[in-house]
Amino acid sequence: MRKIIQKIDRGLYLFENSLLILILGVMVLMAFLQVVLRNLFHSGILWGDIFLRHLVLWVGFIGASLATRSERHINIDVLTRLLSKKIIPYIRIFVNLVAIAVGSVLVKAAFVFVRYEYEAKTILFTNIPAWYFELIIPVGFALISFRFLLKVLEQVADLFSGEAKDSSK
């Protein structure tokens, strides 16, 4: 079971990392082009700044998913310092289940937002609907929730195999 979880995690990591590199590359090139056009030609790409702002949103959500993978997301570990080492794995599972529940609520709310944008036919720039770029919001929350689910499955597998580890670093 653990190997399957690790393969899924690794595949998702490679996809997210590749997408992140691609988006960051596009952002650097677009920002550089904007600076050159503004400073040398006193013009620029009209939609360039809006495009870059939306790419920042994509980088933020993909980065948050990667941070969740490596357990570098926002973490308050007061309980791990106060409680017995035997109970900590159960606490971690519970906290991750709560994170999945919160993430699921955020996914639903984000899909409602994107649906409203779709129904309103909001245009971002040059006839491109805004919801194309905003779709990262529900997808990002879903990725983060899925990462927490993988953590729960991994932690449960560790408990049953007797390999529960203390990851309070």
MDTraj code that builds the backbone (N, CA, C; nanometers):
import mdtraj as md
import numpy as np

residues = "MET ARG LYS ILE ILE GLN LYS ILE ASP ARG GLY LEU TYR LEU PHE GLU ASN SER LEU LEU ILE LEU ILE LEU GLY VAL MET VAL LEU MET ALA PHE LEU GLN VAL VAL LEU ARG ASN LEU PHE HIS SER GLY ILE LEU TRP GLY ASP ILE PHE LEU ARG HIS LEU VAL LEU TRP VAL GLY PHE ILE GLY ALA SER LEU ALA THR ARG SER GLU ARG HIS ILE ASN ILE ASP VAL LEU THR ARG LEU LEU SER LYS LYS ILE ILE PRO TYR ILE ARG ILE PHE VAL ASN LEU VAL ALA ILE ALA VAL GLY SER VAL LEU VAL LYS ALA ALA PHE VAL PHE VAL ARG TYR GLU TYR GLU ALA LYS THR ILE LEU PHE THR ASN ILE PRO ALA TRP TYR PHE GLU LEU ILE ILE PRO VAL GLY PHE ALA LEU ILE SER PHE ARG PHE LEU LEU LYS VAL LEU GLU GLN VAL ALA ASP LEU PHE SER GLY GLU ALA LYS ASP SER SER LYS".split()
xyz = np.array([
    [0.0821, -0.1190, 0.0000],
    [0.0000, 0.0000, 0.0000],
    [0.0870, 0.1261, 0.0000],
    [0.1912, 0.1232, 0.0823],
    [0.2796, 0.2392, 0.0932],
    [0.3480, 0.2701, -0.0395],
    [0.3869, 0.1667, -0.1139],
    [0.4548, 0.1876, -0.2427],
    [0.3609, 0.2510, -0.3450],
    [0.2351, 0.2119, -0.3421],
    [0.1362, 0.2713, -0.4338],
    [0.1188, 0.4190, -0.4016],
    [0.1070, 0.4494, -0.2733],
    [0.0925, 0.5894, -0.2295],
    [0.2145, 0.6698, -0.2733],
    [0.3321, 0.6128, -0.2558],
    [0.4548, 0.6831, -0.2934],
    [0.4641, 0.7048, -0.4449],
    [0.4168, 0.6092, -0.5241],
    [0.4181, 0.6254, -0.6706],
    [0.3224, 0.7367, -0.7137],
    [0.2039, 0.7387, -0.6544],
    [0.1076, 0.8449, -0.6846],
    [0.1654, 0.9796, -0.6450],
    [0.2223, 0.9852, -0.5261],
    [0.2814, 1.1082, -0.4749],
    [0.3949, 1.1553, -0.5651],
    [0.4789, 1.0648, -0.6062],
    [0.5940, 1.0989, -0.6915],
    [0.5488, 1.1489, -0.8291],
    [0.4491, 1.0819, -0.8862],
    [0.3974, 1.1245, -1.0163],
    [0.3362, 1.2639, -1.0097],
    [0.2575, 1.2873, -0.9053],
    [0.1968, 1.4187, -0.8863],
    [0.3042, 1.5241, -0.8632],
    [0.4072, 1.4881, -0.7871],
    [0.5185, 1.5798, -0.7622],
    [0.5878, 1.6193, -0.8932],
    [0.6153, 1.5221, -0.9773],
    [0.6831, 1.5512, -1.1047],
    [0.5972, 1.6418, -1.1932],
    [0.4662, 1.6147, -1.1971],
    [0.3757, 1.6977, -1.2767],
    [0.3712, 1.8405, -1.2226],
    [0.3519, 1.8537, -1.0913],
    [0.3434, 1.9869, -1.0309],
    [0.4750, 2.0632, -1.0460],
    [0.5840, 1.9954, -1.0242],
    [0.7145, 2.0603, -1.0338],
    [0.7397, 2.1078, -1.1772],
    [0.7078, 2.0244, -1.2744],
    [0.7260, 2.0627, -1.4153],
    [0.6379, 2.1815, -1.4509],
    [0.5123, 2.1777, -1.4071],
    [0.4203, 2.2877, -1.4337],
    [0.4688, 2.4162, -1.3670],
    [0.5185, 2.4037, -1.2462],
    [0.5701, 2.5194, -1.1736],
    [0.6898, 2.5811, -1.2466],
    [0.7799, 2.4990, -1.2940],
    [0.8966, 2.5483, -1.3684],
    [0.8521, 2.6182, -1.4964],
    [0.7564, 2.5589, -1.5665],
    [0.7050, 2.6185, -1.6896],
    [0.6409, 2.7543, -1.6619],
    [0.5556, 2.7604, -1.5615],
    [0.4870, 2.8861, -1.5290],
    [0.5873, 2.9927, -1.4856],
    [0.6827, 2.9559, -1.4015],
    [0.7832, 3.0532, -1.3577],
    [0.8662, 3.1039, -1.4751],
    [0.8979, 3.0148, -1.5681],
    [0.9710, 3.0561, -1.6885],
    [0.8912, 3.1557, -1.7708],
    [0.7638, 3.1275, -1.7907],
    [0.6763, 3.2190, -1.8646],
    [0.6668, 3.3531, -1.7915],
    [0.6561, 3.3484, -1.6593],
    [0.6468, 3.4719, -1.5819],
    [0.7720, 3.5573, -1.5955],
    [0.8871, 3.4936, -1.5869],
    [1.0134, 3.5684, -1.5982],
    [1.0250, 3.6306, -1.7373],
    [0.9948, 3.5516, -1.8402],
    [1.0040, 3.6040, -1.9767],
    [0.9044, 3.7176, -2.0008],
    [0.7813, 3.7002, -1.9534],
    [0.6787, 3.8025, -1.9724],
    [0.7155, 3.9312, -1.8973],
    [0.7613, 3.9180, -1.7738],
    [0.7999, 4.0358, -1.6964],
    [0.9185, 4.1072, -1.7618],
    [1.0166, 4.0302, -1.8085],
    [1.1327, 4.0888, -1.8760],
    [1.0897, 4.1621, -2.0027],
    [1.0022, 4.0989, -2.0788],
    [0.9520, 4.1601, -2.2019],
    [0.8770, 4.2895, -2.1714],
    [0.7972, 4.2899, -2.0668],
    [0.7238, 4.4101, -2.0281],
    [0.8202, 4.5237, -1.9926],
    [0.9239, 4.4920, -1.9167],
    [1.0215, 4.5938, -1.8768],
    [1.0926, 4.6500, -1.9995],
    [1.1352, 4.5622, -2.0880],
    [1.2049, 4.6068, -2.2095],
    [1.1130, 4.6935, -2.2958],
    [0.9906, 4.6476, -2.3173],
    [0.8970, 4.7244, -2.4001],
    [0.8654, 4.8598, -2.3387],
    [0.8494, 4.8654, -2.2083],
    [0.8153, 4.9929, -2.1433],
    [0.9325, 5.0899, -2.1431],
    [1.0516, 5.0381, -2.1160],
    [1.1673, 5.1271, -2.1037],
    [1.2268, 5.1682, -2.2377],
    [1.2239, 5.0807, -2.3353],
    [1.2862, 5.1127, -2.4637],
    [1.1871, 5.1646, -2.5673],
    [1.0644, 5.1168, -2.5613],
    [0.9681, 5.1526, -2.6655],
    [0.8463, 5.2285, -2.6122],
    [0.8443, 5.2552, -2.4812],
    [0.7339, 5.3284, -2.4179],
    [0.5979, 5.2661, -2.4494],
    [0.5963, 5.1359, -2.4529],
    [0.4711, 5.0616, -2.4735],
    [0.4799, 4.9342, -2.3908],
    [0.3910, 4.8462, -2.4139],
    [0.3924, 4.7188, -2.3425],
    [0.2776, 4.6327, -2.3901],
    [0.2693, 4.5160, -2.3365],
    [0.1594, 4.4266, -2.3689],
    [0.0453, 4.4625, -2.2741],
    [-0.0675, 4.5042, -2.3293],
    [-0.1779, 4.5535, -2.2477],
    [-0.2244, 4.4532, -2.1433],
    [-0.2309, 4.3289, -2.1806],
    [-0.2824, 4.2252, -2.0904],
    [-0.1713, 4.1587, -2.0098],
    [-0.0489, 4.2013, -2.0267],
    [0.0652, 4.1364, -1.9624],
    [0.0597, 4.1345, -1.8111],
    [0.0240, 4.2471, -1.7510],
    [0.0209, 4.2542, -1.6046],
    [-0.0903, 4.1674, -1.5463],
    [-0.2054, 4.1683, -1.6098],
    [-0.3169, 4.0842, -1.5633],
    [-0.2787, 3.9367, -1.5747],
    [-0.2163, 3.9019, -1.6854],
    [-0.1709, 3.7647, -1.7072],
    [-0.0723, 3.7230, -1.5980],
    [0.0225, 3.8089, -1.5665],
    [0.1219, 3.7786, -1.4633],
    [0.0565, 3.7630, -1.3265],
    [-0.0413, 3.8475, -1.2948],
    [-0.1117, 3.8362, -1.1664],
    [-0.1812, 3.7009, -1.1539],
    [-0.2407, 3.6559, -1.2605],
    [-0.3089, 3.5268, -1.2549],
    [-0.2089, 3.4108, -1.2475],
    [-0.0945, 3.4268, -1.3113],
    [0.0084, 3.3224, -1.3006],
    [0.0636, 3.3141, -1.1586],
    [0.0690, 3.4276, -1.0886],
    [0.1118, 3.4264, -0.9480],
    [0.0161, 3.3404, -0.8661],
    [-0.1126, 3.3496, -0.8969],
    [-0.2121, 3.2665, -0.8301],
    [-0.1835, 3.1177, -0.8541],
    [-0.1507, 3.0841, -0.9781],
    [-0.1178, 2.9449, -1.0114],
    [0.0064, 2.8985, -0.9356],
    [0.1092, 2.9822, -0.9333],
    [0.2326, 2.9467, -0.8622],
    [0.2036, 2.9269, -0.7136],
    [0.1197, 3.0129, -0.6572],
    [0.0855, 3.0018, -0.5157],
    [0.0169, 2.8700, -0.4830],
    [-0.0803, 2.8303, -0.5626],
    [-0.1524, 2.7063, -0.5340],
    [-0.0672, 2.5822, -0.5599],
    [0.0094, 2.5837, -0.6673],
    [0.0959, 2.4677, -0.6931],
    [0.2039, 2.4591, -0.5853],
    [0.2578, 2.5738, -0.5467],
    [0.3569, 2.5763, -0.4389],
    [0.2985, 2.5288, -0.3066],
    [0.1734, 2.5651, -0.2804],
    [0.1078, 2.5202, -0.1566],
    [0.0905, 2.3685, -0.1565],
    [0.0578, 2.3120, -0.2709],
    [0.0457, 2.1668, -0.2798],
    [0.1808, 2.0995, -0.2557],
    [0.2850, 2.1549, -0.3145],
    [0.4188, 2.0995, -0.2933],
    [0.4631, 2.1161, -0.1476],
    [0.4255, 2.2278, -0.0860],
    [0.4582, 2.2481, 0.0560],
    [0.3850, 2.1466, 0.1429],
    [0.2619, 2.1160, 0.1076],
    [0.1857, 2.0156, 0.1821],
    [0.2519, 1.8795, 0.1679],
    [0.3026, 1.8500, 0.0500],
    [0.3695, 1.7213, 0.0256],
    [0.4873, 1.7040, 0.1203],
    [0.5658, 1.8092, 0.1356],
    [0.6865, 1.7982, 0.2179],
    [0.6628, 1.8438, 0.3616],
    [0.5362, 1.8609, 0.3973],
    [0.4962, 1.9033, 0.5321],
    [0.5626, 2.0345, 0.5732],
    [0.5703, 2.1257, 0.4781],
    [0.6268, 2.2583, 0.5053],
    [0.5191, 2.3663, 0.4982],
    [0.3952, 2.3233, 0.5035],
    [0.2846, 2.4173, 0.5074],
    [0.2746, 2.4758, 0.6481],
    [0.1802, 2.5621, 0.6702],
    [0.1623, 2.6206, 0.8035],
    [0.1323, 2.5074, 0.9012],
    [0.2087, 2.5015, 1.0078],
    [0.1989, 2.3887, 1.0994],
    [0.2209, 2.4393, 1.2424],
    [0.1277, 2.4074, 1.3277],
    [0.1428, 2.4425, 1.4693],
    [0.1632, 2.3113, 1.5441],
    [0.2804, 2.2932, 1.5986],
    [0.3130, 2.1634, 1.6580],
    [0.3252, 2.1671, 1.8099],
    [0.2475, 2.2513, 1.8745],
    [0.2510, 2.2591, 2.0210],
    [0.2119, 2.1242, 2.0813],
    [0.1095, 2.0618, 2.0238],
    [0.0633, 1.9333, 2.0780],
    [0.1712, 1.8254, 2.0719],
    [0.2491, 1.8254, 1.9652],
    [0.3516, 1.7212, 1.9521],
    [0.4590, 1.7325, 2.0599],
    [0.4730, 1.8500, 2.1180],
    [0.5725, 1.8689, 2.2238],
    [0.5180, 1.8330, 2.3618],
    [0.3846, 1.8360, 2.3731],
    [0.3225, 1.8138, 2.5028],
    [0.2701, 1.6713, 2.5227],
    [0.2319, 1.6062, 2.4151],
    [0.1672, 1.4754, 2.4252],
    [0.2671, 1.3605, 2.4163],
    [0.2195, 1.2456, 2.4554],
    [0.3005, 1.1243, 2.4491],
    [0.3320, 1.0884, 2.3035],
    [0.4498, 1.0347, 2.2821],
    [0.4920, 0.9945, 2.1473],
    [0.3996, 0.8879, 2.0877],
    [0.3346, 0.8098, 2.1729],
    [0.2470, 0.7033, 2.1245],
    [0.1188, 0.7585, 2.0630],
    [0.0730, 0.8714, 2.1123],
    [-0.0540, 0.9272, 2.0644],
    [-0.0353, 1.0232, 1.9461],
    [0.0852, 1.0711, 1.9246],
    [0.1130, 1.1694, 1.8191],
    [0.0703, 1.1207, 1.6800],
    [0.0978, 0.9963, 1.6403],
    [0.0521, 0.9530, 1.5070],
    [-0.0999, 0.9643, 1.4893],
    [-0.1746, 0.9373, 1.5942],
    [-0.3203, 0.9478, 1.5867],
    [-0.3643, 1.0940, 1.5760],
    [-0.2955, 1.1796, 1.6475],
    [-0.3241, 1.3230, 1.6404],
    [-0.2960, 1.3740, 1.4994],
    [-0.1845, 1.3306, 1.4421],
    [-0.1488, 1.3733, 1.3060],
    [-0.2550, 1.3286, 1.2055],
    [-0.3039, 1.2066, 1.2205],
    [-0.4094, 1.1573, 1.1313],
    [-0.5346, 1.2429, 1.1474],
    [-0.5728, 1.2704, 1.2714],
    [-0.6914, 1.3523, 1.2976],
    [-0.6758, 1.4919, 1.2366],
    [-0.5619, 1.5554, 1.2579],
    [-0.5386, 1.6900, 1.2052],
    [-0.5437, 1.6893, 1.0525],
    [-0.4850, 1.5880, 0.9912],
    [-0.4886, 1.5792, 0.8453],
    [-0.6302, 1.5540, 0.7940],
    [-0.7102, 1.4774, 0.8687],
    [-0.8505, 1.4564, 0.8301],
    [-0.9289, 1.5874, 0.8393],
    [-0.9009, 1.6665, 0.9421],
    [-0.9650, 1.7976, 0.9536],
    [-0.9225, 1.8866, 0.8365],
    [-0.7952, 1.8813, 0.8001],
    [-0.7459, 1.9600, 0.6858],
    [-0.8160, 1.9172, 0.5566],
    [-0.8409, 1.7881, 0.5412],
    [-0.9143, 1.7395, 0.4237],
    [-1.0560, 1.7957, 0.4238],
    [-1.1210, 1.7956, 0.5394],
    [-1.2575, 1.8478, 0.5494],
    [-1.2617, 1.9971, 0.5153],
    [-1.1690, 2.0734, 0.5707],
    [-1.1630, 2.2171, 0.5418],
    [-1.1335, 2.2393, 0.3931],
    [-1.0393, 2.1628, 0.3411],
    [-1.0061, 2.1736, 0.1988],
    [-1.1252, 2.1419, 0.1099],
    [-1.2037, 2.0433, 0.1492],
    [-1.3221, 2.0067, 0.0706],
    [-1.4243, 2.1196, 0.0676],
    [-1.4425, 2.1864, 0.1794],
    [-1.5332, 2.3015, 0.1842],
    [-1.4809, 2.4129, 0.0931],
    [-1.3501, 2.4349, 0.0958],
    [-1.2901, 2.5381, 0.0107],
    [-1.3001, 2.5017, -0.1373],
    [-1.2862, 2.3735, -0.1699],
    [-1.3025, 2.3288, -0.3089],
    [-1.4429, 2.3625, -0.3571],
    [-1.5418, 2.3284, -0.2749],
    [-1.6809, 2.3545, -0.3132],
    [-1.7056, 2.5043, -0.3315],
    [-1.6604, 2.5846, -0.2369],
    [-1.6786, 2.7298, -0.2464],
    [-1.6073, 2.7864, -0.3696],
    [-1.4889, 2.7362, -0.3978],
    [-1.4128, 2.7845, -0.5128],
    [-1.4816, 2.7456, -0.6438],
    [-1.5407, 2.6261, -0.6494],
    [-1.6138, 2.5867, -0.7698],
    [-1.7363, 2.6750, -0.7898],
    [-1.8026, 2.7124, -0.6817],
    [-1.9167, 2.8044, -0.6914],
    [-1.8695, 2.9378, -0.7485],
    [-1.7571, 2.9879, -0.6987],
    [-1.7012, 3.1132, -0.7491],
    [-1.6703, 3.1038, -0.8987],
    [-1.6041, 2.9972, -0.9387],
    [-1.5682, 2.9808, -1.0799],
    [-1.6943, 2.9678, -1.1657],
    [-1.7950, 2.8982, -1.1140],
    [-1.9208, 2.8854, -1.1883],
    [-1.9861, 3.0221, -1.2081],
    [-1.9835, 3.1056, -1.1037],
    [-2.0378, 3.2414, -1.1169],
    [-1.9614, 3.3210, -1.2224],
    [-1.8314, 3.3072, -1.2233],
    [-1.7502, 3.3764, -1.3235],
    [-1.7826, 3.3257, -1.4644],
    [-1.8055, 3.1965, -1.4749],
    [-1.8420, 3.1366, -1.6037],
    [-1.9774, 3.1896, -1.6496],
    [-2.0747, 3.1890, -1.5592],
    [-2.2101, 3.2355, -1.5929],
    [-2.2126, 3.3849, -1.6238],
    [-2.1284, 3.4623, -1.5580],
    [-2.1218, 3.6064, -1.5820],
    [-2.0469, 3.6384, -1.7108],
    [-1.9827, 3.5370, -1.7667],
    [-1.9035, 3.5539, -1.8897],
    [-1.7974, 3.6643, -1.8750],
    [-1.7338, 3.6655, -1.7583],
    [-1.6291, 3.7632, -1.7317],
    [-1.5107, 3.7384, -1.8244],
    [-1.4656, 3.8439, -1.8899],
    [-1.3528, 3.8347, -1.9830],
    [-1.2288, 3.8901, -1.9145],
    [-1.1220, 3.8139, -1.9222],
    [-0.9972, 3.8568, -1.8593],
    [-0.9213, 3.9525, -1.9505],
    [-0.8923, 3.9075, -2.0706],
    [-0.8272, 3.9905, -2.1714],
    [-0.8444, 3.9255, -2.3079],
    [-0.8519, 4.0063, -2.4087],
    [-0.8679, 3.9634, -2.5482],
    [-0.9558, 3.8395, -2.5659],
    [-1.0770, 3.8505, -2.5180],
    [-1.1794, 3.7458, -2.5326],
    [-1.1468, 3.6137, -2.4642],
    [-1.0588, 3.6142, -2.3677],
    [-1.0290, 3.4929, -2.2905],
    [-1.1067, 3.5000, -2.1596],
    [-1.1935, 3.4027, -2.1351],
    [-1.2731, 3.4057, -2.0120],
    [-1.1856, 3.3973, -1.8867],
    [-1.2269, 3.4704, -1.7840],
    [-1.1518, 3.4744, -1.6585],
    [-1.1493, 3.3385, -1.5904],
    [-1.2557, 3.2615, -1.6061],
    [-1.2644, 3.1360, -1.5327],
    [-1.1558, 3.0370, -1.5747],
    [-1.1000, 3.0506, -1.6941],
    [-0.9895, 2.9624, -1.7338],
    [-0.8748, 2.9716, -1.6339],
    [-0.8410, 3.0935, -1.5975],
    [-0.7284, 3.1153, -1.5062],
    [-0.7678, 3.0948, -1.3608],
    [-0.8945, 3.1196, -1.3295],
    [-0.9418, 3.1048, -1.1920],
    [-0.9691, 2.9603, -1.1544],
    [-0.9685, 2.8729, -1.2517],
    [-0.9922, 2.7305, -1.2251],
    [-0.8863, 2.6714, -1.1321],
    [-0.7714, 2.7372, -1.1234],
    [-0.6668, 2.6885, -1.0338],
    [-0.7112, 2.6938, -0.8878],
    [-0.8067, 2.7798, -0.8551],
    [-0.8480, 2.7930, -0.7146],
    [-0.9118, 2.6635, -0.6648],
    [-1.0187, 2.6126, -0.7288],
    [-1.0720, 2.4847, -0.6801],
    [-0.9769, 2.3676, -0.7036],
    [-0.9068, 2.3698, -0.8156],
    [-0.8119, 2.2613, -0.8434],
    [-0.6987, 2.2640, -0.7415],
    [-0.6512, 2.3826, -0.7064],
    [-0.5444, 2.3953, -0.6073],
    [-0.5869, 2.3441, -0.4710],
    [-0.7075, 2.3830, -0.4268],
    [-0.7567, 2.3322, -0.2989],
    [-0.7770, 2.1809, -0.3046],
    [-0.8206, 2.1301, -0.4194],
    [-0.8380, 1.9853, -0.4342],
    [-0.7029, 1.9141, -0.4274],
    [-0.6011, 1.9711, -0.4908],
    [-0.4669, 1.9122, -0.4844],
    [-0.4147, 1.9094, -0.3409],
    [-0.4337, 2.0188, -0.2703],
    [-0.3875, 2.0256, -0.1315],
    [-0.4612, 1.9218, -0.0467],
    [-0.5929, 1.9122, -0.0652],
    [-0.6717, 1.8130, 0.0092],
    [-0.6271, 1.6715, -0.0253],
    [-0.5983, 1.6483, -0.1534],
    [-0.5509, 1.5162, -0.1958],
    [-0.4163, 1.4842, -0.1321],
    [-0.3304, 1.5848, -0.1211],
    [-0.2008, 1.5647, -0.0542],
    [-0.2211, 1.5233, 0.0917],
    [-0.3160, 1.5889, 0.1596],
    [-0.3459, 1.5506, 0.2981],
    [-0.4017, 1.4090, 0.3041],
    [-0.4835, 1.3715, 0.2057],
    [-0.5359, 1.2353, 0.2004],
    [-0.4223, 1.1343, 0.1845],
    [-0.3271, 1.1644, 0.0971],
    [-0.2114, 1.0755, 0.0817],
    [-0.1350, 1.0630, 0.2135],
    [-0.1213, 1.1747, 0.2855],
    [-0.0529, 1.1711, 0.4156],
    [-0.1284, 1.0808, 0.5134],
    [-0.2614, 1.0931, 0.5164],
    [-0.3415, 1.0094, 0.6061],
    [-0.3234, 0.8621, 0.5707],
    [-0.3321, 0.8303, 0.4421],
    [-0.3163, 0.6906, 0.3999],
    [-0.1779, 0.6373, 0.4362],
    [-0.0779, 0.7210, 0.4171],
    [0.0593, 0.6825, 0.4523],
    [0.0730, 0.6613, 0.6029],
    [0.0147, 0.7499, 0.6816],
    [0.0232, 0.7391, 0.8273],
    [-0.0527, 0.6177, 0.8790],
    [-0.1687, 0.5883, 0.8200],
    [-0.2454, 0.4700, 0.8600],
    [-0.1674, 0.3440, 0.8224],
    [-0.1087, 0.3427, 0.7036],
    [-0.0279, 0.2278, 0.6622],
    [0.0899, 0.2080, 0.7571],
    [0.1511, 0.3177, 0.7987],
    [0.2629, 0.3098, 0.8935],
    [0.2171, 0.2535, 1.0280],
    [0.0996, 0.2962, 1.0723],
    [0.0472, 0.2455, 1.2004],
    [0.0251, 0.0948, 1.1954],
    [-0.0331, 0.0489, 1.0851],
    [-0.0621, -0.0938, 1.0735],
    [0.0634, -0.1773, 1.0513],
    [0.1661, -0.1156, 0.9960],
    [0.2895, -0.1907, 0.9753],
    [0.3863, -0.1729, 1.0924],
    [0.3492, -0.0871, 1.1863],
    [0.4341, -0.0657, 1.3029],
    [0.5480, 0.0287, 1.2759],
    [0.5409, 0.1050, 1.1669],
    [0.6488, 0.1964, 1.1311],
    [0.6157, 0.3419, 1.1586],
    [0.5233, 0.3682, 1.2488],
    [0.4852, 0.5065, 1.2756],
    [0.6073, 0.5869, 1.3123],
    [0.6259, 0.6961, 1.2383],
    [0.7456, 0.7774, 1.2599],
    [0.7086, 0.9087, 1.3234],
    [0.8020, 0.9665, 1.3921],
    [0.7823, 1.0986, 1.4494],
    [0.8381, 1.1989, 1.3511],
    [0.7490, 1.2736, 1.2864],
    [0.7957, 1.3711, 1.1874],
    [0.7982, 1.5119, 1.2431],
    [0.8031, 1.5256, 1.3745],
    [0.8163, 1.6604, 1.4316],
    [0.9642, 1.6969, 1.4295],
    [0.9986, 1.7771, 1.3324],
    [1.1396, 1.8112, 1.3104],
    [1.1706, 1.9466, 1.3624],
])
top = md.Topology()
chain = top.add_chain()
for i, resn in enumerate(residues, 1):
    res = top.add_residue(resn, chain, resSeq=i)
    for name in ("N", "CA", "C"):
        top.add_atom(name, md.element.get_by_symbol(name[0]), res)
traj = md.Trajectory(xyz[None], top)
